[in-house]
Amino acid sequence: MLSFVAMRLLLKWLLHAIALLAVASLYGGVVVKSFGAALLAALVIGLLNAVLRPVLVLLTLPVTLVTLGLFLFVINALMFWAASGLLTGFHVAGFSAALIGSLIYSLLGVLIDSVLRA
């Protein structure tokens, strides 16, 4: 039997995969071939955000401070774009598509987190 924390993590993963499918349907610059590809992409994006993003945030701290935090959007887009480069069923058309797609994905992620906390 799965614990409450494990079930919550699985639910969050599934909802983020659905959010990726929603991004692909809302914006043409992002293509997700299947739900399985969305699951894998959500996992890879989560892993990149957990492992690589903190290092990038630390390395780019001066630029982030000068831009009043706006450079974090660029880092999010790079994580989104990097995930598409690592996977076959998930494609992002370029950096601008990654920026727009990551913004939509982040907004949906905030919505998911707020619903799961309630």
C-alpha positions as CSV (number, residue, x, y, z in Angstrom):
1,M,0.0,0.0,0.0
2,L,1.3,3.4,-1.0
3,S,1.7,6.1,1.7
4,F,-0.1,9.4,1.5
5,V,3.1,11.2,0.4
6,A,3.7,8.7,-2.4
7,M,0.1,8.9,-3.6
8,R,0.3,12.7,-3.5
9,L,3.6,12.6,-5.5
10,L,2.0,10.3,-8.1
11,L,-1.0,12.5,-8.4
12,K,1.1,15.6,-8.8
13,W,3.1,13.8,-11.5
14,L,0.0,12.8,-13.4
15,L,-1.5,16.3,-13.2
16,H,1.8,17.8,-14.5
17,A,1.7,15.4,-17.4
18,I,-1.9,16.5,-18.1
19,A,-0.7,20.1,-17.8
20,L,1.9,19.3,-20.5
21,L,-0.8,18.0,-22.8
22,A,-2.8,21.2,-22.1
23,V,0.3,23.3,-23.0
24,A,0.6,21.4,-26.3
25,S,-3.1,21.9,-27.1
26,L,-3.0,25.6,-26.2
27,Y,0.2,26.5,-28.0
28,G,1.4,25.1,-31.3
29,G,5.1,25.5,-30.5
30,V,5.0,22.6,-28.1
31,V,4.2,19.1,-29.3
32,V,3.5,16.1,-27.1
33,K,3.0,12.8,-29.0
34,S,1.2,10.8,-26.3
35,F,0.2,10.6,-22.6
36,G,3.3,8.4,-22.0
37,A,5.5,11.0,-23.6
38,A,3.9,13.6,-21.3
39,L,4.5,11.5,-18.3
40,L,8.2,11.0,-19.2
41,A,8.5,14.7,-20.1
42,A,7.0,15.8,-16.8
43,L,9.4,13.5,-15.0
44,V,12.4,14.8,-16.9
45,I,11.4,18.5,-16.4
46,G,10.9,17.8,-12.7
47,L,14.4,16.2,-12.4
48,L,16.0,19.0,-14.4
49,N,14.3,21.6,-12.1
50,A,15.4,19.7,-9.0
51,V,19.0,19.0,-10.0
52,L,20.2,21.5,-12.7
53,R,18.0,24.6,-12.0
54,P,19.5,25.4,-8.6
55,V,23.0,25.4,-10.0
56,L,22.0,27.6,-12.9
57,V,20.2,30.0,-10.5
58,L,23.3,30.3,-8.4
59,L,25.6,30.8,-11.3
60,T,23.4,33.4,-12.9
61,L,22.6,35.2,-9.6
62,P,24.2,38.6,-10.7
63,V,22.2,38.6,-13.9
64,T,19.1,37.6,-12.1
65,L,19.6,40.5,-9.6
66,V,20.2,43.0,-12.3
67,T,17.1,42.0,-14.2
68,L,15.0,41.9,-11.0
69,G,14.4,38.2,-11.3
70,L,13.2,38.2,-14.9
71,F,16.2,36.0,-15.9
72,L,14.5,33.2,-14.0
73,F,12.0,33.0,-16.9
74,V,15.0,32.3,-19.2
75,I,16.2,29.5,-16.9
76,N,12.7,28.0,-16.8
77,A,12.6,28.1,-20.6
78,L,16.1,26.5,-20.8
79,M,14.9,23.6,-18.5
80,F,11.8,23.1,-20.7
81,W,13.8,23.2,-23.9
82,A,16.5,20.9,-22.5
83,A,13.8,18.3,-21.6
84,S,12.6,18.4,-25.2
85,G,16.1,17.8,-26.4
86,L,16.5,14.7,-24.3
87,L,13.2,13.1,-25.3
88,T,11.6,11.9,-28.5
89,G,7.9,12.3,-27.9
90,F,8.2,15.9,-26.6
91,H,9.2,18.7,-29.0
92,V,9.6,22.4,-28.5
93,A,10.0,24.5,-31.7
94,G,12.7,26.8,-30.3
95,F,13.7,29.1,-27.5
96,S,10.7,31.5,-27.9
97,A,8.4,28.4,-27.9
98,A,10.2,27.1,-24.8
99,L,9.7,30.5,-23.1
100,I,5.9,30.6,-23.9
101,G,5.4,26.9,-23.2
102,S,7.3,27.1,-19.9
103,L,5.2,30.2,-18.8
104,I,2.0,28.3,-19.5
105,Y,3.3,25.1,-17.8
106,S,4.4,27.1,-14.8
107,L,1.0,28.8,-14.5
108,L,-0.7,25.4,-14.6
109,G,1.8,24.1,-12.1
110,V,0.9,26.9,-9.7
111,L,-2.8,26.0,-10.2
112,I,-2.0,22.3,-9.5
113,D,-0.1,23.1,-6.3
114,S,-2.8,25.4,-5.0
115,V,-5.5,22.8,-5.6
116,L,-3.5,20.1,-4.0
117,R,-2.8,22.2,-0.9
118,A,-6.5,23.0,-0.4
